[in-house]
């Protein structure tokens, strides 16, 4: 395991980041943690129960109230996801974050010129 991104940098927003990229990264992290055998099974139940809340007809705020009904569903899912990541073993979270972030930092753009080559003459 590398220490490219120490825990104190996990909470910092990279420059130029946007909400959609952060959301996709969080979903990828949750998906990886759900598949990791080092994360306890009881902990994996948290995001599953928060998703189950969507299909259970009993709600804290009825969905009939347009806006508020959907807002409590979103809050339960967000809280479940946050709790799951916070309670997961920090070393495992750190490892998966490094794997998710690394591909974005591996590419380097090099300016240059190119000429077409005609291989039919050889």
N, CA, C and O atoms as CSV, one atom per row, in Angstrom:
chain,resi,resn,atom,element,x,y,z
A,1,UNK,N,N,0.859,-1.187,0.000
A,1,UNK,CA,C,0.000,0.000,0.000
A,1,UNK,C,C,0.893,1.235,0.000
A,1,UNK,O,O,1.882,1.299,0.731
A,2,UNK,N,N,0.542,2.193,-0.811
A,2,UNK,CA,C,1.326,3.422,-0.897
A,2,UNK,C,C,0.689,4.509,-0.055
A,2,UNK,O,O,-0.494,4.453,0.281
A,3,UNK,N,N,1.495,5.489,0.274
A,3,UNK,CA,C,1.007,6.619,1.067
A,3,UNK,C,C,0.921,7.869,0.214
A,3,UNK,O,O,1.261,8.960,0.672
A,4,UNK,N,N,0.466,7.718,-1.034
A,4,UNK,CA,C,0.377,8.859,-1.934
A,4,UNK,C,C,-0.643,9.891,-1.454
A,4,UNK,O,O,-0.450,11.092,-1.643
A,5,UNK,N,N,-1.718,9.426,-0.836
A,5,UNK,CA,C,-2.803,10.307,-0.410
A,5,UNK,C,C,-3.093,10.037,1.066
A,5,UNK,O,O,-3.943,9.205,1.384
A,6,UNK,N,N,-2.393,10.736,1.976
A,6,UNK,CA,C,-2.609,10.501,3.402
A,6,UNK,C,C,-4.033,10.856,3.820
A,6,UNK,O,O,-4.698,11.644,3.147
A,7,UNK,N,N,-4.513,10.271,4.946
A,7,UNK,CA,C,-5.899,10.474,5.378
A,7,UNK,C,C,-6.335,11.918,5.494
A,7,UNK,O,O,-7.504,12.216,5.251
A,8,UNK,N,N,-5.451,12.821,5.853
A,8,UNK,CA,C,-5.870,14.220,5.992
A,8,UNK,C,C,-6.238,14.842,4.647
A,8,UNK,O,O,-6.910,15.874,4.619
A,9,UNK,N,N,-5.816,14.242,3.534
A,9,UNK,CA,C,-6.158,14.763,2.219
A,9,UNK,C,C,-7.456,14.172,1.676
A,9,UNK,O,O,-7.961,14.644,0.657
A,10,UNK,N,N,-8.009,13.149,2.333
A,10,UNK,CA,C,-9.240,12.528,1.853
A,10,UNK,C,C,-10.379,13.529,1.827
A,10,UNK,O,O,-11.197,13.513,0.908
A,11,UNK,N,N,-10.441,14.384,2.808
A,11,UNK,CA,C,-11.555,15.301,2.936
A,11,UNK,C,C,-11.376,16.551,2.079
A,11,UNK,O,O,-12.334,17.293,1.862
A,12,UNK,N,N,-10.146,16.796,1.586
A,12,UNK,CA,C,-9.889,17.997,0.810
A,12,UNK,C,C,-10.386,17.803,-0.619
A,12,UNK,O,O,-10.235,16.726,-1.196
A,13,UNK,N,N,-10.965,18.829,-1.170
A,13,UNK,CA,C,-11.442,18.801,-2.555
A,13,UNK,C,C,-10.263,19.109,-3.477
A,13,UNK,O,O,-9.571,20.105,-3.270
A,14,UNK,N,N,-10.022,18.274,-4.487
A,14,UNK,CA,C,-8.984,18.629,-5.454
A,14,UNK,C,C,-9.396,19.862,-6.239
A,14,UNK,O,O,-10.584,20.126,-6.422
A,15,UNK,N,N,-8.422,20.601,-6.693
A,15,UNK,CA,C,-8.742,21.832,-7.425
A,15,UNK,C,C,-9.474,21.470,-8.707
A,15,UNK,O,O,-9.121,20.509,-9.392
A,16,UNK,N,N,-10.500,22.256,-9.021
A,16,UNK,CA,C,-11.263,22.030,-10.232
A,16,UNK,C,C,-12.226,20.859,-10.145
A,16,UNK,O,O,-12.760,20.425,-11.166
A,17,UNK,N,N,-12.458,20.341,-8.952
A,17,UNK,CA,C,-13.363,19.198,-8.831
A,17,UNK,C,C,-14.795,19.668,-8.980
A,17,UNK,O,O,-15.106,20.836,-8.750
A,18,UNK,N,N,-15.666,18.743,-9.370
A,18,UNK,CA,C,-17.071,19.088,-9.443
A,18,UNK,C,C,-17.899,18.026,-8.742
A,18,UNK,O,O,-17.401,16.950,-8.413
A,19,UNK,N,N,-19.133,18.331,-8.525
A,19,UNK,CA,C,-20.009,17.476,-7.738
A,19,UNK,C,C,-20.212,16.121,-8.404
A,19,UNK,O,O,-20.223,15.099,-7.718
A,20,UNK,N,N,-20.370,16.089,-9.711
A,20,UNK,CA,C,-20.611,14.836,-10.416
A,20,UNK,C,C,-19.420,13.883,-10.301
A,20,UNK,O,O,-19.605,12.687,-10.077
A,21,UNK,N,N,-18.205,14.403,-10.453
A,21,UNK,CA,C,-17.006,13.567,-10.309
A,21,UNK,C,C,-16.897,13.019,-8.892
A,21,UNK,O,O,-16.553,11.853,-8.699
A,22,UNK,N,N,-17.187,13.853,-7.905
A,22,UNK,CA,C,-17.129,13.402,-6.509
A,22,UNK,C,C,-18.172,12.330,-6.241
A,22,UNK,O,O,-17.896,11.356,-5.540
A,23,UNK,N,N,-19.362,12.500,-6.790
A,23,UNK,CA,C,-20.424,11.520,-6.608
A,23,UNK,C,C,-20.044,10.187,-7.249
A,23,UNK,O,O,-20.245,9.131,-6.649
A,24,UNK,N,N,-19.502,10.230,-8.452
A,24,UNK,CA,C,-19.086,9.005,-9.133
A,24,UNK,C,C,-17.965,8.317,-8.367
A,24,UNK,O,O,-17.950,7.091,-8.258
A,25,UNK,N,N,-17.028,9.092,-7.836
A,25,UNK,CA,C,-15.925,8.523,-7.051
A,25,UNK,C,C,-16.458,7.873,-5.772
A,25,UNK,O,O,-16.009,6.790,-5.396
A,26,UNK,N,N,-17.407,8.522,-5.107
A,26,UNK,CA,C,-17.991,7.954,-3.880
A,26,UNK,C,C,-18.740,6.660,-4.182
A,26,UNK,O,O,-18.631,5.689,-3.433
A,27,UNK,N,N,-19.504,6.645,-5.280
A,27,UNK,CA,C,-20.223,5.426,-5.660
A,27,UNK,C,C,-19.245,4.303,-5.995
A,27,UNK,O,O,-19.476,3.148,-5.639
A,28,UNK,N,N,-18.158,4.642,-6.680
A,28,UNK,CA,C,-17.131,3.645,-6.972
A,28,UNK,C,C,-16.483,3.113,-5.705
A,28,UNK,O,O,-16.224,1.915,-5.588
A,29,UNK,N,N,-16.222,4.000,-4.762
A,29,UNK,CA,C,-15.633,3.590,-3.485
A,29,UNK,C,C,-16.580,2.659,-2.735
A,29,UNK,O,O,-16.157,1.624,-2.220
A,30,UNK,N,N,-17.847,3.022,-2.673
A,30,UNK,CA,C,-18.827,2.174,-1.973
A,30,UNK,C,C,-18.924,0.815,-2.647
A,30,UNK,O,O,-18.968,-0.209,-1.965
A,31,UNK,N,N,-18.957,0.788,-3.964
A,31,UNK,CA,C,-19.040,-0.474,-4.696
A,31,UNK,C,C,-17.818,-1.353,-4.403
A,31,UNK,O,O,-17.955,-2.557,-4.184
A,32,UNK,N,N,-16.626,-0.751,-4.399
A,32,UNK,CA,C,-15.406,-1.513,-4.104
A,32,UNK,C,C,-15.408,-2.035,-2.669
A,32,UNK,O,O,-14.995,-3.167,-2.413
A,33,UNK,N,N,-15.876,-1.203,-1.731
A,33,UNK,CA,C,-15.914,-1.633,-0.330
A,33,UNK,C,C,-16.923,-2.765,-0.120
A,33,UNK,O,O,-16.692,-3.667,0.685
A,34,UNK,N,N,-18.036,-2.712,-0.844
A,34,UNK,CA,C,-19.027,-3.793,-0.738
A,34,UNK,C,C,-18.460,-5.117,-1.227
A,34,UNK,O,O,-18.854,-6.172,-0.731
A,35,UNK,N,N,-17.547,-5.085,-2.184
A,35,UNK,CA,C,-16.971,-6.305,-2.732
A,35,UNK,C,C,-15.739,-6.779,-1.971
A,35,UNK,O,O,-15.294,-7.909,-2.173
A,36,UNK,N,N,-15.183,-5.953,-1.110
A,36,UNK,CA,C,-13.954,-6.281,-0.394
A,36,UNK,C,C,-14.245,-7.195,0.793
A,36,UNK,O,O,-15.125,-6.904,1.604
A,37,UNK,N,N,-13.517,-8.283,0.893
A,37,UNK,CA,C,-13.721,-9.258,1.979
A,37,UNK,C,C,-13.217,-8.750,3.330
A,37,UNK,O,O,-13.572,-9.306,4.369
A,38,UNK,N,N,-12.405,-7.713,3.324
A,38,UNK,CA,C,-11.883,-7.176,4.588
A,38,UNK,C,C,-12.889,-6.289,5.307
A,38,UNK,O,O,-12.683,-5.934,6.468
A,39,UNK,N,N,-13.969,-5.930,4.634
A,39,UNK,CA,C,-15.035,-5.130,5.244
A,39,UNK,C,C,-16.043,-6.097,5.856
A,39,UNK,O,O,-16.546,-6.980,5.162
A,40,UNK,N,N,-16.347,-5.944,7.147
A,40,UNK,CA,C,-17.270,-6.878,7.815
A,40,UNK,C,C,-18.654,-6.907,7.157
A,40,UNK,O,O,-19.138,-5.899,6.643
A,41,UNK,N,N,-19.268,-8.075,7.189
A,41,UNK,CA,C,-20.590,-8.257,6.568
A,41,UNK,C,C,-21.632,-7.356,7.211
A,41,UNK,O,O,-22.469,-6.786,6.512
A,42,UNK,N,N,-21.594,-7.218,8.539
A,42,UNK,CA,C,-22.601,-6.382,9.215
A,42,UNK,C,C,-22.514,-4.934,8.730
A,42,UNK,O,O,-23.516,-4.219,8.688
A,43,UNK,N,N,-21.316,-4.520,8.369
A,43,UNK,CA,C,-21.130,-3.158,7.890
A,43,UNK,C,C,-21.689,-2.991,6.475
A,43,UNK,O,O,-22.198,-1.927,6.123
A,44,UNK,N,N,-21.591,-4.044,5.677
A,44,UNK,CA,C,-22.120,-3.998,4.315
A,44,UNK,C,C,-23.643,-3.912,4.296
A,44,UNK,O,O,-24.235,-3.562,3.275
A,45,UNK,N,N,-24.269,-4.226,5.413
A,45,UNK,CA,C,-25.727,-4.156,5.498
A,45,UNK,C,C,-26.221,-2.703,5.536
A,45,UNK,O,O,-27.367,-2.435,5.173
A,46,UNK,N,N,-25.381,-1.773,5.966
A,46,UNK,CA,C,-25.806,-0.375,6.104
A,46,UNK,C,C,-26.279,0.227,4.778
A,46,UNK,O,O,-27.400,0.734,4.719
A,47,UNK,N,N,-25.470,0.192,3.712
A,47,UNK,CA,C,-25.976,0.775,2.457
A,47,UNK,C,C,-27.133,-0.028,1.867
A,47,UNK,O,O,-28.001,0.532,1.197
A,48,UNK,N,N,-27.147,-1.329,2.112
A,48,UNK,CA,C,-28.244,-2.146,1.587
A,48,UNK,C,C,-29.563,-1.806,2.285
A,48,UNK,O,O,-30.610,-1.741,1.642
A,49,UNK,N,N,-29.508,-1.590,3.607
A,49,UNK,CA,C,-30.716,-1.203,4.342
A,49,UNK,C,C,-31.189,0.198,3.941
A,49,UNK,O,O,-32.389,0.463,3.878
A,50,UNK,N,N,-30.230,1.089,3.672
A,50,UNK,CA,C,-30.645,2.434,3.271
A,50,UNK,C,C,-31.299,2.414,1.887
A,50,UNK,O,O,-32.212,3.195,1.624
A,51,UNK,N,N,-30.837,1.526,1.003
A,51,UNK,CA,C,-31.498,1.378,-0.292
A,51,UNK,C,C,-32.861,0.700,-0.151
A,51,UNK,O,O,-33.801,1.010,-0.883
A,52,UNK,N,N,-32.951,-0.225,0.796
A,52,UNK,CA,C,-34.227,-0.912,1.037
A,52,UNK,C,C,-35.285,0.074,1.528
A,52,UNK,O,O,-36.478,-0.135,1.310
A,53,UNK,N,N,-34.855,1.134,2.183
A,53,UNK,CA,C,-35.781,2.158,2.672
A,53,UNK,C,C,-36.590,2.772,1.529
A,53,UNK,O,O,-37.718,3.223,1.729
A,54,UNK,N,N,-36.002,2.783,0.329
A,54,UNK,CA,C,-36.700,3.330,-0.836
A,54,UNK,C,C,-37.929,2.502,-1.216
A,54,UNK,O,O,-38.953,3.048,-1.625
A,55,UNK,N,N,-37.817,1.198,-1.079
A,55,UNK,CA,C,-38.911,0.340,-1.533
A,55,UNK,C,C,-39.905,-0.011,-0.430
A,55,UNK,O,O,-41.009,-0.474,-0.717
A,56,UNK,N,N,-39.529,0.205,0.813
A,56,UNK,CA,C,-40.449,-0.060,1.924
A,56,UNK,C,C,-41.519,1.030,1.920
A,56,UNK,O,O,-41.199,2.217,1.867
A,57,UNK,N,N,-42.788,0.627,1.978
A,57,UNK,CA,C,-43.852,1.641,1.893
A,57,UNK,C,C,-43.918,2.592,3.092
A,57,UNK,O,O,-44.448,3.695,2.962
A,58,UNK,N,N,-43.397,2.194,4.245
A,58,UNK,CA,C,-43.432,3.073,5.419
A,58,UNK,C,C,-42.267,4.066,5.340
A,58,UNK,O,O,-41.105,3.667,5.267
A,59,UNK,N,N,-42.587,5.348,5.357
A,59,UNK,CA,C,-41.582,6.410,5.289
A,59,UNK,C,C,-41.693,7.309,6.513
A,59,UNK,O,O,-42.743,7.377,7.152
A,60,UNK,N,N,-40.601,7.998,6.834
A,60,UNK,CA,C,-40.656,9.009,7.886
A,60,UNK,C,C,-41.539,10.166,7.441
A,60,UNK,O,O,-42.359,10.670,8.208
A,61,UNK,N,N,-41.359,10.577,6.189
A,61,UNK,CA,C,-42.181,11.623,5.589
A,61,UNK,C,C,-42.836,10.997,4.357
A,61,UNK,O,O,-42.128,10.536,3.461
A,62,UNK,N,N,-44.157,10.970,4.291
A,62,UNK,CA,C,-44.829,10.328,3.152
A,62,UNK,C,C,-44.421,10.955,1.817
A,62,UNK,O,O,-44.232,12.167,1.714
A,63,UNK,N,N,-44.289,10.099,0.797
A,63,UNK,CA,C,-43.897,10.582,-0.530
A,63,UNK,C,C,-44.986,11.407,-1.202
A,63,UNK,O,O,-44.764,12.008,-2.253
A,64,UNK,N,N,-46.166,11.431,-0.585
A,64,UNK,CA,C,-47.264,12.237,-1.121
A,64,UNK,C,C,-46.905,13.723,-1.058
A,64,UNK,O,O,-47.293,14.503,-1.927
A,65,UNK,N,N,-46.162,14.098,-0.022
A,65,UNK,CA,C,-45.712,15.490,0.098
A,65,UNK,C,C,-44.575,15.713,-0.892
A,65,UNK,O,O,-43.426,15.360,-0.625
A,66,UNK,N,N,-44.906,16.294,-2.020
A,66,UNK,CA,C,-43.948,16.457,-3.109
A,66,UNK,C,C,-42.719,17.232,-2.639
A,66,UNK,O,O,-42.839,18.326,-2.088
A,67,UNK,N,N,-41.571,16.673,-2.854
A,67,UNK,CA,C,-40.317,17.313,-2.463
A,67,UNK,C,C,-39.831,16.811,-1.122
A,67,UNK,O,O,-38.741,16.246,-1.034
A,68,UNK,N,N,-40.616,17.004,-0.077
A,68,UNK,CA,C,-40.200,16.562,1.255
A,68,UNK,C,C,-40.134,15.043,1.337
A,68,UNK,O,O,-39.231,14.498,1.972
A,69,UNK,N,N,-41.074,14.356,0.707
A,69,UNK,CA,C,-41.088,12.893,0.723
A,69,UNK,C,C,-39.863,12.299,0.057
A,69,UNK,O,O,-39.323,11.299,0.531
A,70,UNK,N,N,-39.423,12.894,-1.024
A,70,UNK,CA,C,-38.236,12.414,-1.722
A,70,UNK,C,C,-36.954,12.867,-1.004
A,70,UNK,O,O,-35.924,12.196,-1.073
A,71,UNK,N,N,-37.030,13.989,-0.331
A,71,UNK,CA,C,-35.872,14.509,0.372
A,71,UNK,C,C,-35.462,13.596,1.526
A,71,UNK,O,O,-34.270,13.401,1.762
A,72,UNK,N,N,-36.435,13.034,2.247
A,72,UNK,CA,C,-36.062,12.132,3.344
A,72,UNK,C,C,-35.460,10.846,2.794
A,72,UNK,O,O,-34.572,10.268,3.420
A,73,UNK,N,N,-35.933,10.379,1.617
A,73,UNK,CA,C,-35.332,9.193,0.995
A,73,UNK,C,C,-33.869,9.468,0.639
A,73,UNK,O,O,-32.990,8.651,0.912
A,74,UNK,N,N,-33.625,10.612,0.034
A,74,UNK,CA,C,-32.269,10.992,-0.337
A,74,UNK,C,C,-31.373,11.137,0.895
A,74,UNK,O,O,-30.210,10.733,0.870
A,75,UNK,N,N,-31.914,11.711,1.966
A,75,UNK,CA,C,-31.141,11.892,3.196
A,75,UNK,C,C,-30.763,10.545,3.813
A,75,UNK,O,O,-29.641,10.383,4.295
A,76,UNK,N,N,-31.681,9.582,3.805
A,76,UNK,CA,C,-31.388,8.266,4.371
A,76,UNK,C,C,-30.300,7.568,3.557
A,76,UNK,O,O,-29.403,6.944,4.125
A,77,UNK,N,N,-30.377,7.669,2.234
A,77,UNK,CA,C,-29.353,7.042,1.386
A,77,UNK,C,C,-27.997,7.713,1.591
A,77,UNK,O,O,-26.983,7.027,1.718
A,78,UNK,N,N,-27.968,9.032,1.625
A,78,UNK,CA,C,-26.712,9.756,1.825
A,78,UNK,C,C,-26.109,9.448,3.198
A,78,UNK,O,O,-24.899,9.255,3.322
A,79,UNK,N,N,-26.949,9.405,4.213
A,79,UNK,CA,C,-26.465,9.088,5.561
A,79,UNK,C,C,-25.932,7.666,5.625
A,79,UNK,O,O,-24.894,7.425,6.240
A,80,UNK,N,N,-26.626,6.721,5.000
A,80,UNK,CA,C,-26.167,5.335,4.973
A,80,UNK,C,C,-24.832,5.196,4.271
A,80,UNK,O,O,-23.955,4.467,4.735
A,81,UNK,N,N,-24.670,5.895,3.147
A,81,UNK,CA,C,-23.411,5.830,2.405
A,81,UNK,C,C,-22.270,6.440,3.216
A,81,UNK,O,O,-21.178,5.876,3.283
A,82,UNK,N,N,-22.527,7.587,3.826
A,82,UNK,CA,C,-21.496,8.259,4.636
A,82,UNK,C,C,-21.092,7.398,5.838
A,82,UNK,O,O,-19.908,7.252,6.139
A,83,UNK,N,N,-22.081,6.840,6.509
A,83,UNK,CA,C,-21.816,5.993,7.675
A,83,UNK,C,C,-21.019,4.761,7.281
A,83,UNK,O,O,-20.097,4.362,7.993
A,84,UNK,N,N,-21.369,4.156,6.150
A,84,UNK,CA,C,-20.668,2.965,5.679
A,84,UNK,C,C,-19.193,3.256,5.421
A,84,UNK,O,O,-18.328,2.492,5.851
A,85,UNK,N,N,-18.901,4.346,4.728
A,85,UNK,CA,C,-17.508,4.682,4.416
A,85,UNK,C,C,-16.752,5.060,5.687
A,85,UNK,O,O,-15.589,4.688,5.848
A,86,UNK,N,N,-17.401,5.798,6.591
A,86,UNK,CA,C,-16.732,6.223,7.826
A,86,UNK,C,C,-16.409,5.039,8.751
A,86,UNK,O,O,-15.386,5.057,9.434
A,87,UNK,N,N,-17.265,4.019,8.778
A,87,UNK,CA,C,-17.055,2.872,9.656
A,87,UNK,C,C,-16.192,1.775,9.038
A,87,UNK,O,O,-15.724,0.883,9.744
A,88,UNK,N,N,-15.983,1.836,7.733
A,88,UNK,CA,C,-15.139,0.843,7.063
A,88,UNK,C,C,-13.697,0.996,7.549
A,88,UNK,O,O,-13.288,2.089,7.939
A,89,UNK,N,N,-12.927,-0.093,7.526
A,89,UNK,CA,C,-11.527,-0.005,7.974
A,89,UNK,C,C,-10.765,1.067,7.181
A,89,UNK,O,O,-10.737,1.026,5.951
A,90,UNK,N,N,-10.153,2.019,7.879
A,90,UNK,CA,C,-9.487,3.142,7.199
A,90,UNK,C,C,-8.432,2.715,6.180
A,90,UNK,O,O,-8.306,3.343,5.129
A,91,UNK,N,N,-7.676,1.663,6.470
A,91,UNK,CA,C,-6.639,1.222,5.534
A,91,UNK,C,C,-7.252,0.718,4.227
A,91,UNK,O,O,-6.693,0.926,3.149
A,92,UNK,N,N,-8.393,0.062,4.331
A,92,UNK,CA,C,-9.072,-0.454,3.136
A,92,UNK,C,C,-9.641,0.706,2.325
A,92,UNK,O,O,-9.529,0.724,1.100
A,93,UNK,N,N,-10.247,1.670,3.003
A,93,UNK,CA,C,-10.784,2.851,2.319
A,93,UNK,C,C,-9.653,3.598,1.618
A,93,UNK,O,O,-9.789,4.010,0.466
A,94,UNK,N,N,-8.548,3.766,2.315
A,94,UNK,CA,C,-7.380,4.470,1.770
A,94,UNK,C,C,-6.856,3.749,0.520
A,94,UNK,O,O,-6.535,4.392,-0.480
A,95,UNK,N,N,-6.774,2.445,0.577
A,95,UNK,CA,C,-6.288,1.658,-0.567
A,95,UNK,C,C,-7.197,1.840,-1.788
A,95,UNK,O,O,-6.718,2.066,-2.900
A,96,UNK,N,N,-8.501,1.739,-1.570
A,96,UNK,CA,C,-9.436,1.872,-2.684
A,96,UNK,C,C,-9.475,3.305,-3.227
A,96,UNK,O,O,-9.611,3.510,-4.433
A,97,UNK,N,N,-9.358,4.279,-2.346
A,97,UNK,CA,C,-9.302,5.673,-2.820
A,97,UNK,C,C,-8.076,5.912,-3.699
A,97,UNK,O,O,-8.164,6.579,-4.730
A,98,UNK,N,N,-6.935,5.365,-3.287
A,98,UNK,CA,C,-5.723,5.494,-4.098
A,98,UNK,C,C,-5.919,4.882,-5.472
A,98,UNK,O,O,-5.480,5.445,-6.474
A,99,UNK,N,N,-6.587,3.717,-5.525
A,99,UNK,CA,C,-6.815,3.054,-6.806
A,99,UNK,C,C,-7.796,3.843,-7.676
A,99,UNK,O,O,-7.670,3.853,-8.900
A,100,UNK,N,N,-8.766,4.500,-7.048
A,100,UNK,CA,C,-9.729,5.292,-7.803
A,100,UNK,C,C,-9.133,6.609,-8.295
A,100,UNK,O,O,-9.460,7.068,-9.389
A,101,UNK,N,N,-8.270,7.210,-7.501
A,101,UNK,CA,C,-7.699,8.511,-7.830
A,101,UNK,C,C,-6.497,8.373,-8.759
A,101,UNK,O,O,-6.265,9.244,-9.597
A,102,UNK,N,N,-5.735,7.299,-8.625
A,102,UNK,CA,C,-4.484,7.132,-9.370
A,102,UNK,C,C,-4.645,7.256,-10.880
A,102,UNK,O,O,-3.833,7.942,-11.500
A,103,UNK,N,N,-5.654,6.628,-11.519
A,103,UNK,CA,C,-5.731,6.750,-12.980
A,103,UNK,C,C,-5.843,8.194,-13.464
A,103,UNK,O,O,-5.383,8.510,-14.562
A,104,UNK,N,N,-6.437,9.062,-12.678
A,104,UNK,CA,C,-6.569,10.462,-13.085
A,104,UNK,C,C,-5.222,11.188,-13.034
A,104,UNK,O,O,-5.037,12.202,-13.708
A,105,UNK,N,N,-4.282,10.671,-12.236
A,105,UNK,CA,C,-2.994,11.339,-12.080
A,105,UNK,C,C,-1.880,10.674,-12.885
A,105,UNK,O,O,-0.745,11.148,-12.855
A,106,UNK,N,N,-2.170,9.594,-13.599
A,106,UNK,CA,C,-1.130,8.884,-14.335
A,106,UNK,C,C,-0.849,9.481,-15.706
A,106,UNK,O,O,0.247,9.306,-16.238
A,107,UNK,N,N,-1.800,10.172,-16.279
A,107,UNK,CA,C,-1.643,10.663,-17.636
A,107,UNK,C,C,-0.903,11.995,-17.660
A,107,UNK,O,O,-1.158,12.879,-16.841
A,108,UNK,N,N,0.010,12.121,-18.607
A,108,UNK,CA,C,0.733,13.361,-18.824
A,108,UNK,C,C,0.581,13.738,-20.292
A,108,UNK,O,O,0.822,12.912,-21.172
A,109,UNK,N,N,0.190,14.958,-20.557
A,109,UNK,CA,C,0.028,15.425,-21.928
A,109,UNK,C,C,1.347,16.015,-22.392
A,109,UNK,O,O,1.933,16.869,-21.726
A,110,UNK,N,N,1.804,15.546,-23.546
A,110,UNK,CA,C,3.054,16.034,-24.124
A,110,UNK,C,C,2.720,16.665,-25.463
A,110,UNK,O,O,2.185,16.003,-26.353
A,111,UNK,N,N,3.038,17.952,-25.606
A,111,UNK,CA,C,2.813,18.641,-26.883
A,111,UNK,C,C,3.879,18.206,-27.882
A,111,UNK,O,O,5.053,18.072,-27.537
A,112,UNK,N,N,3.468,17.995,-29.086
A,112,UNK,CA,C,4.431,17.605,-30.113
A,112,UNK,C,C,3.797,17.672,-31.488
A,112,UNK,O,O,2.629,18.032,-31.631
A,113,UNK,N,N,4.570,17.327,-32.484
A,113,UNK,CA,C,4.086,17.319,-33.851
A,113,UNK,C,C,4.209,15.909,-34.405
A,113,UNK,O,O,5.080,15.141,-33.997
A,114,UNK,N,N,3.341,15.585,-35.324
A,114,UNK,CA,C,3.375,14.262,-35.937
A,114,UNK,C,C,3.275,14.401,-37.441
A,114,UNK,O,O,2.660,15.336,-37.954
A,115,UNK,N,N,3.887,13.457,-38.143
A,115,UNK,CA,C,3.819,13.424,-39.599
A,115,UNK,C,C,3.267,12.071,-40.006
A,115,UNK,O,O,3.631,11.051,-39.422
A,116,UNK,N,N,2.380,12.052,-41.015
A,116,UNK,CA,C,1.884,10.759,-41.482
A,116,UNK,C,C,3.003,9.963,-42.161
A,116,UNK,O,O,3.856,10.526,-42.847
A,117,UNK,N,N,2.979,8.672,-41.959
A,117,UNK,CA,C,3.974,7.788,-42.549
A,117,UNK,C,C,3.264,6.881,-43.539
A,117,UNK,O,O,2.226,6.300,-43.222
A,118,UNK,N,N,3.815,6.761,-44.721
A,118,UNK,CA,C,3.239,5.896,-45.753
A,118,UNK,C,C,3.984,4.572,-45.722
A,118,UNK,O,O,5.124,4.481,-46.179
A,119,UNK,N,N,3.333,3.538,-45.177
A,119,UNK,CA,C,3.960,2.215,-45.061
A,119,UNK,C,C,3.823,1.387,-46.330
A,119,UNK,O,O,4.416,0.311,-46.415
A,120,UNK,N,N,3.067,1.847,-47.315
A,120,UNK,CA,C,2.828,1.041,-48.513
A,120,UNK,C,C,4.051,0.969,-49.422
A,120,UNK,O,O,4.105,0.096,-50.288
A,121,UNK,N,N,5.022,1.841,-49.260
A,121,UNK,CA,C,6.193,1.856,-50.128
A,121,UNK,C,C,7.227,0.827,-49.695
A,121,UNK,O,O,8.118,0.514,-50.485
A,122,UNK,N,N,7.159,0.300,-48.518
A,122,UNK,CA,C,8.203,-0.628,-48.065
A,122,UNK,C,C,7.889,-2.055,-48.330
A,122,UNK,O,O,8.684,-2.935,-47.998
